[in-house]
Amino acid sequence: MMEKSLLKFTLLFFLSWIFLFSVSAQSRFPENKIYQDLLNQAKEEDKPMFLVIHNNGDQFLPFKTPISQTSIDLIHKKFITGEVELKRDDINHPLNKTFSLSSPIYLFTDKDGYPILRHNFPIKDDRALMQLIDSAHTIAQGETLGKLIAQYRKGIRNRLLLTKLLTQYQGLDLYTDQQVLSDYFAQLTIQELNNFETVIFLLGSGPIYNSKNYLLTHTNDKMVDSLYATLPAPQRKKINNRIIQQTFREALNKKDISLAQNIGYFAYNTWESNYLRGESSRRFHPLEYTRLMRDSINYISMAKNYYDNSFYQIDPDSMARIDFVTSRHIKGSPLKTVLDSAEQAIFNQGADKRRQYYKDEQARNLNYGSEQILNFGKKNIQALFDAIRWQQKAIAQHPGNGRYHHTLAQLLYHVGFYAQAEFEQQQAIHHHKSNKELYRQMQAVLKQMQSRTL
């Protein structure tokens, strides 16, 4: 009897171990790996890649529901796979130089790392994943970006090839090779620069602001103005964003702050009558350039100006009203500051929900600014006190966010307010109870504060 009980216990233990191992394996899929190692492995094994790419600090699950072991085995069989965590400040990372990443993406590439298929939304389940794999396989049989670039490097410059290349850059939302765009321009006629569809295609390719390519798209300024006035807002926004991102990337590549300042003014003009959004955009790009270039002295001075004027001193309801007014009037029309009764009634609909959205936006930006002061100005007491003001407002706008309390705790610690810092860190611990990993991290920081070793 005792032997049967022992056998039953052993069997249950073994089955439990198998189950826990399976769950653990799934929770680690895909594994966090170094991009260059994945690329080397893909070339060595002559296999395409399936990558989950996101910025360092992003808190997300690669899949909404657990992926079955059958699907995992299939992916491992067909692809070199891994999760790549990018540092926002690593401007020379190959993936950061390939595209601007604002949210996590899923990327299928060939063995050389050239993108085949990019998916920008969370993958729901096995079925959605299998559909993406099938799509990637189908696309890989055709003229992929890698195959087109191989032809281009052999010296082929016919217009059809250049059109396909530029279409791939746009479709995959990659930074455009400006030489390819220049080669395309070289085959156009003056008459074609007066064609709406041609100019839309060229602008959508992301010419660098005020470059020769950009100026050629504006040969007929009146036509371009008319084009912008008639294009749907989402398409205008997409075109402008590609120009802004491409130009900012060029500023980083060339270490040219004047280019970052120029794109700030370009961004300002895209907002037209929304002067608050426009002014914020104008200030942001030079500020971000200075941050990425690690110019701490100039960054701290510019950051105070930016976060005070763009977020700290702005009332969320005022920003909501200005956004609403701008959205209700056509591009180029004067900005009304007073709403009529019908517009006011529309504005009042869902006011509470809208107000929280703007409060969250303000809190998120203020917290980010405070975190940067911790990175650049830990010894600058005045900057730390500025950041404390920002952080207190962030918490007031979005109470209960553990990350915000953690940031405030660090700021207070570095100005010597130890008791208050420990209190805020305890708040951070409390609000991170549901996340075991962050909970442990927050506790470790509190211990450092208590021992004055942070």
C-alpha positions as CSV (number, residue, x, y, z in Angstrom):
1,M,0.0,0.0,0.0
2,M,2.8,2.3,0.9
3,E,4.6,1.4,-2.3
4,K,1.5,2.3,-4.4
5,S,1.2,5.7,-2.6
6,L,4.8,6.4,-3.3
7,L,4.4,5.4,-6.9
8,K,1.3,7.6,-7.2
9,F,3.2,10.5,-5.6
10,T,6.2,10.0,-7.9
11,L,3.9,9.9,-11.0
12,L,2.0,13.1,-9.9
13,F,5.3,14.8,-9.2
14,F,6.7,13.9,-12.6
15,L,3.5,15.0,-14.4
16,S,3.5,18.3,-12.5
17,W,7.2,18.8,-13.4
18,I,6.4,18.2,-17.1
19,F,3.5,20.7,-16.9
20,L,5.5,23.4,-15.2
21,F,8.4,22.9,-17.6
22,S,6.0,23.3,-20.5
23,V,4.4,26.4,-19.1
24,S,7.9,27.8,-18.3
25,A,9.1,27.1,-21.8
26,Q,6.0,28.8,-23.3
27,S,6.5,31.8,-21.0
28,R,10.0,32.2,-22.4
29,F,9.0,32.0,-26.1
30,P,10.5,33.7,-27.9
31,E,13.7,34.0,-25.9
32,N,15.4,37.3,-25.5
33,K,18.5,37.3,-27.7
34,I,21.1,39.6,-29.3
35,Y,20.2,40.6,-32.8
36,Q,23.6,40.1,-34.3
37,D,23.7,36.5,-32.9
38,L,20.3,35.8,-34.5
39,L,21.5,37.3,-37.8
40,N,24.7,35.2,-37.7
41,Q,22.7,32.0,-37.0
42,A,20.2,32.8,-39.8
43,K,23.1,33.1,-42.3
44,E,24.8,30.0,-41.0
45,E,21.7,27.9,-41.2
46,D,20.3,29.6,-44.3
47,K,16.9,30.2,-42.6
48,P,14.6,33.3,-42.4
49,M,14.0,35.0,-39.1
50,F,10.9,35.6,-37.0
51,L,11.6,38.4,-34.5
52,V,9.6,40.2,-31.8
53,I,11.1,43.7,-31.5
54,H,10.4,46.3,-28.9
55,N,12.1,49.1,-26.9
56,N,13.8,48.5,-23.6
57,G,11.3,49.1,-20.8
58,D,8.1,48.2,-22.8
59,Q,5.8,46.1,-20.7
60,F,3.9,43.8,-23.0
61,L,3.2,40.1,-23.7
62,P,4.3,38.9,-27.2
63,F,1.1,36.9,-27.5
64,K,-2.4,37.6,-26.1
65,T,-3.0,33.9,-25.4
66,P,-0.3,31.2,-24.9
67,I,1.0,29.7,-28.1
68,S,0.7,26.0,-28.4
69,Q,3.8,23.8,-28.3
70,T,2.9,22.6,-31.9
71,S,3.1,26.1,-33.2
72,I,6.4,26.8,-31.3
73,D,7.9,23.7,-32.7
74,L,6.8,24.7,-36.2
75,I,8.4,28.2,-35.8
76,H,11.6,26.8,-34.5
77,K,11.7,24.4,-37.5
78,K,11.1,27.1,-40.1
79,F,12.7,30.2,-38.6
80,I,15.5,31.5,-36.5
81,T,13.5,33.2,-33.8
82,G,14.0,35.5,-30.8
83,E,12.9,38.6,-28.9
84,V,15.1,41.6,-29.5
85,E,15.0,44.4,-26.9
86,L,16.3,47.7,-28.3
87,K,17.7,50.5,-26.2
88,R,16.1,53.8,-27.3
89,D,19.4,55.5,-26.9
90,D,21.3,53.0,-29.0
91,I,21.1,55.1,-32.2
92,N,23.6,53.0,-34.1
93,H,21.8,49.7,-33.6
94,P,21.1,48.2,-37.1
95,L,17.4,47.9,-36.3
96,N,17.2,51.5,-35.0
97,K,18.9,52.6,-38.3
98,T,16.4,50.6,-40.3
99,F,13.1,52.0,-39.0
100,S,11.6,54.3,-36.3
101,L,10.1,52.1,-33.6
102,S,7.3,53.5,-31.5
103,S,5.6,50.3,-30.4
104,P,6.4,46.5,-30.4
105,I,6.4,44.8,-33.8
106,Y,6.6,41.3,-35.2
107,L,9.1,41.0,-38.1
108,F,9.7,38.2,-40.7
109,T,13.0,38.7,-42.5
110,D,15.1,36.7,-45.0
111,K,18.4,35.2,-43.8
112,D,20.3,38.5,-44.4
113,G,17.9,40.4,-42.2
114,Y,16.0,42.2,-44.9
115,P,12.3,42.5,-43.9
116,I,9.7,40.4,-45.6
117,L,6.6,41.1,-43.5
118,R,6.0,43.5,-40.7
119,H,3.1,43.2,-38.3
120,N,2.3,46.1,-35.9
121,F,-0.5,44.6,-33.7
122,P,-0.5,42.0,-30.9
123,I,-0.9,38.5,-32.2
124,K,-4.1,37.1,-30.7
125,D,-3.6,33.3,-31.0
126,D,-2.2,30.3,-32.9
127,R,-4.5,30.9,-35.8
128,A,-3.4,34.5,-36.3
129,L,0.3,33.4,-36.0
130,M,-0.2,30.7,-38.6
131,Q,-1.8,33.1,-41.0
132,L,1.2,35.5,-40.7
133,I,3.6,32.6,-41.3
134,D,1.6,31.6,-44.5
135,S,1.7,35.3,-45.6
136,A,5.4,35.6,-45.0
137,H,6.0,32.3,-46.9
138,T,4.0,33.6,-49.9
139,I,5.7,37.0,-50.0
140,A,9.1,35.3,-49.7
141,Q,8.4,33.6,-53.1
142,G,8.1,36.9,-54.8
143,E,10.2,40.1,-55.2
144,T,11.2,40.8,-51.7
145,L,13.2,43.8,-50.5
146,G,16.3,41.7,-50.2
147,K,16.1,40.4,-53.8
148,L,15.4,43.9,-55.1
149,I,18.4,45.4,-53.3
150,A,20.6,42.6,-54.6
151,Q,19.6,43.7,-58.2
152,Y,20.2,47.3,-57.3
153,R,23.7,46.6,-56.1
154,K,24.5,44.9,-59.3
155,G,23.9,48.2,-61.0
156,I,20.4,47.8,-62.3
157,R,18.7,51.2,-62.2
158,N,15.6,50.8,-64.4
159,R,12.5,52.7,-63.3
160,L,10.5,49.6,-62.6
161,L,13.0,48.3,-60.1
162,L,13.3,51.7,-58.4
163,T,9.5,51.9,-58.2
164,K,9.4,48.5,-56.5
165,L,12.1,49.4,-54.1
166,L,10.5,52.7,-53.0
167,T,7.1,50.9,-52.7
168,Q,8.8,48.3,-50.4
169,Y,10.3,51.0,-48.2
170,Q,6.9,52.6,-47.8
171,G,4.9,49.4,-47.3
172,L,7.3,48.2,-44.6
173,D,7.6,51.7,-43.1
174,L,11.4,51.6,-43.4
175,Y,13.8,54.5,-43.7
176,T,14.2,55.1,-47.4
177,D,17.6,54.9,-49.1
178,Q,17.9,58.5,-50.4
179,Q,20.2,57.4,-53.2
180,V,17.4,55.1,-54.5
181,L,15.1,58.1,-54.4
182,S,17.6,60.3,-56.2
183,D,18.0,57.7,-58.9
184,Y,14.2,57.6,-59.3
185,F,14.1,61.4,-59.6
186,A,16.8,61.3,-62.3
187,Q,14.4,59.3,-64.6
188,L,11.4,61.7,-64.2
189,T,10.4,64.5,-66.5
190,I,9.5,68.0,-65.4
191,Q,5.9,67.3,-66.5
192,E,5.7,64.4,-64.1
193,L,6.5,66.6,-61.2
194,N,3.2,68.3,-61.9
195,N,1.3,65.0,-61.5
196,F,-0.6,64.6,-58.3
197,E,-0.1,60.8,-58.0
198,T,3.6,61.0,-58.8
199,V,4.2,63.7,-56.1
200,I,2.2,61.8,-53.5
201,F,4.4,58.8,-54.2
202,L,7.6,60.8,-53.9
203,L,6.5,62.6,-50.7
204,G,5.4,59.2,-49.2
205,S,8.9,57.9,-49.8
206,G,10.2,60.3,-47.1
207,P,12.6,62.8,-48.8
208,I,14.8,64.5,-46.3
209,Y,13.5,68.0,-45.5
210,N,15.0,70.7,-47.6
211,S,17.2,68.2,-49.5
212,K,17.4,68.2,-53.3
213,N,14.9,65.4,-53.4
214,Y,12.4,67.3,-51.1
215,L,12.8,70.5,-53.1
216,L,12.1,68.7,-56.4
217,T,8.8,67.4,-55.0
218,H,7.9,71.1,-54.4
219,T,8.7,72.3,-58.0
220,N,5.0,73.2,-58.3
221,D,4.3,74.7,-54.8
222,K,0.7,75.6,-55.7
223,M,0.0,72.0,-56.7
224,V,1.5,70.7,-53.5
225,D,-0.6,73.1,-51.4
226,S,-3.7,71.9,-53.3
227,L,-2.6,68.3,-52.8
228,Y,-2.2,68.7,-49.0
229,A,-5.6,70.5,-48.8
230,T,-7.4,67.6,-50.6
231,L,-5.7,64.5,-49.1
232,P,-7.4,62.8,-46.2
233,A,-5.9,63.7,-42.8
234,P,-4.5,60.2,-42.1
235,Q,-2.6,60.2,-45.4
236,R,-1.2,63.7,-44.8
237,K,-0.1,62.7,-41.3
238,K,1.6,59.5,-42.7
239,I,3.5,61.5,-45.3
240,N,4.6,64.2,-42.9
241,N,5.6,61.6,-40.3
242,R,7.8,59.8,-42.8
243,I,9.5,63.1,-43.8
244,I,10.0,64.0,-40.1
245,Q,11.4,60.5,-39.1
246,Q,13.6,60.3,-42.1
247,T,15.1,63.8,-41.6
248,F,15.6,63.2,-37.9
249,R,17.4,59.9,-38.6
250,E,19.6,61.8,-41.1
251,A,20.4,64.4,-38.4
252,L,21.6,61.6,-36.1
253,N,23.6,60.0,-38.9
254,K,25.4,63.3,-39.7
255,K,25.4,64.6,-36.2
256,D,23.8,67.8,-37.6
257,I,21.7,69.7,-35.0
258,S,20.7,72.3,-37.6
259,L,18.8,69.5,-39.4
260,A,17.1,68.6,-36.1
261,Q,16.1,72.2,-35.7
262,N,14.8,72.5,-39.3
263,I,12.6,69.4,-38.9
264,G,11.3,71.0,-35.7
265,Y,10.0,73.9,-37.7
266,F,8.7,71.6,-40.4
267,A,6.7,69.7,-37.7
268,Y,5.5,73.0,-36.3
269,N,4.0,73.9,-39.7
270,T,2.2,70.6,-40.1
271,W,0.1,71.5,-37.1
272,E,-1.1,74.7,-38.7
273,S,-3.5,76.5,-36.3
274,N,-3.0,74.2,-33.4
275,Y,-0.2,76.4,-31.9
276,L,0.2,74.4,-28.7
277,R,0.9,71.1,-30.5
278,G,3.0,72.9,-33.1
279,E,5.2,74.6,-30.6
280,S,5.6,71.4,-28.7
281,S,6.8,69.6,-31.9
282,R,9.1,72.5,-32.7
283,R,10.9,72.2,-29.4
284,F,10.9,68.4,-29.2
285,H,13.2,67.4,-32.1
286,P,16.2,69.6,-31.1
287,L,15.6,68.4,-27.5
288,E,15.6,64.7,-28.5
289,Y,18.6,65.2,-30.7
290,T,20.5,66.7,-27.8
291,R,19.4,63.9,-25.5
292,L,20.6,61.2,-28.0
293,M,23.9,63.0,-28.5
294,R,24.4,62.9,-24.7
295,D,24.8,66.7,-24.5
296,S,23.8,66.9,-20.8
297,I,24.4,70.7,-20.2
298,N,22.3,71.8,-23.2
299,Y,19.7,69.0,-22.6
300,I,18.9,70.1,-19.1
301,S,18.4,73.7,-20.1
302,M,16.2,72.8,-23.1
303,A,14.3,70.1,-21.1
304,K,13.2,72.7,-18.5
305,N,11.8,74.9,-21.2
306,Y,10.1,72.1,-23.1
307,Y,8.4,70.3,-20.2
308,D,7.4,73.5,-18.4
309,N,5.8,75.0,-21.5
310,S,4.5,72.0,-23.3
311,F,3.1,70.0,-20.3
312,Y,3.5,71.4,-16.7
313,Q,1.8,74.7,-17.4
314,I,-0.9,73.4,-19.7
315,D,-4.3,72.6,-18.5
316,P,-5.6,69.3,-19.9
317,D,-9.0,70.7,-20.6
318,S,-7.4,73.6,-22.6
319,M,-5.4,71.1,-24.7
320,A,-8.6,69.1,-25.3
321,R,-10.5,72.2,-26.4
322,I,-7.8,73.3,-28.8
323,D,-7.5,69.8,-30.3
324,F,-11.3,69.7,-30.8
325,V,-11.4,73.2,-32.4
326,T,-8.6,72.3,-34.8
327,S,-10.2,69.0,-35.8
328,R,-13.5,70.8,-36.6
329,H,-12.0,73.3,-39.1
330,I,-10.4,72.8,-42.4
331,K,-6.7,73.2,-42.8
332,G,-5.6,76.8,-43.2
333,S,-8.7,78.3,-41.6
334,P,-8.5,80.7,-38.6
335,L,-8.6,79.0,-35.2
336,K,-11.8,79.8,-33.3
337,T,-11.4,80.2,-29.6
338,V,-15.2,80.3,-28.8
339,L,-17.5,77.4,-29.6
340,D,-21.1,77.9,-30.7
341,S,-23.8,76.0,-28.8
342,A,-23.9,73.0,-31.2
343,E,-20.1,72.6,-31.0
344,Q,-20.1,73.0,-27.3
345,A,-22.7,70.3,-27.0
346,I,-20.5,67.9,-29.1
347,F,-17.5,68.9,-27.0
348,N,-19.3,68.1,-23.8
349,Q,-20.1,64.6,-24.9
350,G,-17.7,62.2,-23.3
351,A,-15.9,65.1,-21.6
352,D,-14.9,63.0,-18.5
353,K,-13.4,60.2,-20.7
354,R,-11.6,62.8,-22.8
355,R,-10.3,64.6,-19.8
356,Q,-8.7,61.5,-18.4
357,Y,-7.0,60.8,-21.7
358,Y,-5.4,64.2,-21.7
359,K,-4.4,63.9,-18.0
360,D,-2.7,60.5,-18.8
361,E,-0.9,62.1,-21.7
362,Q,0.4,64.9,-19.6
363,A,1.4,62.5,-16.8
364,R,3.2,60.2,-19.2
365,N,5.2,63.0,-20.7
366,L,6.1,64.7,-17.4
367,N,7.3,61.3,-16.0
368,Y,9.5,60.8,-19.0
369,G,11.0,64.2,-18.6
370,S,11.7,63.5,-14.9
371,E,13.4,60.2,-15.8
372,Q,15.7,62.0,-18.2
373,I,16.7,64.5,-15.5
374,L,17.7,61.5,-13.4
375,N,19.8,60.3,-16.4
376,F,21.4,63.7,-17.1
377,G,21.2,65.9,-14.0
378,K,21.5,63.9,-10.7
379,K,24.0,66.5,-9.4
380,N,22.0,69.5,-10.7
381,I,19.8,70.4,-7.7
382,Q,17.7,73.0,-9.5
383,A,17.0,70.5,-12.3
384,L,16.0,67.9,-9.8
385,F,13.6,70.3,-8.1
386,D,12.1,71.1,-11.5
387,A,11.6,67.4,-12.1
388,I,10.0,67.0,-8.6
389,R,7.4,69.6,-9.6
390,W,6.7,67.7,-12.8
391,Q,6.5,64.4,-11.1
392,Q,4.1,65.6,-8.4
393,K,1.8,66.8,-11.1
394,A,2.1,63.5,-13.0
395,I,1.0,61.6,-9.9
396,A,-1.9,64.1,-9.3
397,Q,-3.1,63.6,-12.9
398,H,-2.7,59.8,-12.8
399,P,-2.8,58.5,-9.2
400,G,-1.8,54.9,-8.5
401,N,0.9,54.5,-11.0
402,G,3.8,52.7,-9.4
403,R,6.3,53.9,-11.9
404,Y,5.5,57.5,-11.3
405,H,6.0,57.1,-7.5
406,H,9.3,55.3,-8.2
407,T,10.5,58.2,-10.3
408,L,9.5,60.7,-7.6
409,A,11.2,58.6,-4.9
410,Q,14.5,58.7,-6.8
411,L,14.3,62.5,-7.3
412,L,13.6,63.1,-3.7
413,Y,16.5,60.8,-2.7
414,H,19.0,62.7,-4.8
415,V,18.1,66.0,-3.2
416,G,18.4,64.5,0.3
417,F,14.8,64.1,1.3
418,Y,15.3,60.5,2.4
419,A,12.2,59.9,4.5
420,Q,9.9,61.3,1.8
421,A,11.8,59.3,-0.8
422,E,11.3,56.1,1.2
423,F,7.6,56.8,1.5
424,E,7.2,57.3,-2.2
425,Q,9.2,54.1,-2.9
426,Q,6.9,52.2,-0.6
427,Q,4.0,53.5,-2.7
428,A,5.7,52.2,-5.8
429,I,6.1,48.8,-4.1
430,H,2.4,48.8,-3.2
431,H,1.3,49.6,-6.7
432,H,3.5,46.9,-8.3
433,K,2.2,44.0,-6.2
434,S,0.6,42.4,-9.2
435,N,4.0,42.2,-11.1
436,K,6.4,40.0,-9.1
437,E,9.5,41.0,-11.0
438,L,8.9,44.7,-10.7
439,Y,7.8,44.2,-7.1
440,R,11.1,42.7,-6.3
441,Q,13.0,45.4,-8.1
442,M,11.1,48.1,-6.2
443,Q,11.9,46.4,-2.9
444,A,15.6,46.2,-3.8
445,V,15.6,50.0,-4.5
446,L,14.0,50.7,-1.2
447,K,16.7,48.7,0.6
448,Q,19.3,50.8,-1.3
449,M,17.6,54.0,-0.2
450,Q,17.5,52.8,3.4
451,S,21.2,52.0,3.4
452,R,22.0,55.2,1.5
453,T,23.7,53.3,-1.3
454,L,21.5,54.3,-4.2
